Amino acid sequence: MTMRITVDGVEWRVEPGEILSAALLARGRRALRVSPRRGAPRGAFCMMGICQECAVTVDGRIRRACVTMVRDGMVVTLQGAGPAAAPRPGAARS
């Protein structure tokens, strides 16, 4: 049974038990935010919650995507990643 989350206004179907950063990466979202100093795209790096490069807004609060489980109805906003966060051509959106 799949769940629904909304990422930057687009509804996605995800599997229960998925970690948010894995769900985003699997659907082609590599850049999750931009660095405040240089504006360079940033994404999941350590995948264990230490580096905080995967910070996104979940239901209005900043969260680390690599340690956040998806939840039905969750609303995710990428932190200013803009076009750099767009899925690569052919990536599944489900």
PEPEQUI-V318520 format. One record per backbone hydrogen bond with DSSP energy under -1.0 kcal/mol. CO is the residue of the C=O (numbers start at 1). NH is the residue of the N-H. If there is no record, write none. Layout:
BEGIN
co: <CO & CO>
nh: <NH & NH>
END
This chain:
BEGIN
co: <3 & 4 & 5 & 6 & 7 & 10 & 12 & 14 & 15 & 18 & 19 & 20 & 21 & 22 & 24 & 25 & 28 & 32 & 33 & 35 & 40 & 42 & 42 & 52 & 54 & 56 & 57 & 58 & 61 & 63 & 64 & 65 & 68 & 71 & 74 & 75 & 76 & 77 & 78 & 79 & 81 & 82 & 83 & 88 & 94>
nh: <14 & 73 & 12 & 76 & 10 & 7 & 5 & 3 & 18 & 70 & 23 & 24 & 25 & 26 & 29 & 28 & 30 & 79 & 42 & 39 & 35 & 32 & 33 & 55 & 65 & 63 & 77 & 61 & 58 & 56 & 67 & 21 & 20 & 74 & 6 & 59 & 8 & 57 & 80 & 34 & 84 & 85 & 86 & 91 & 13>
END
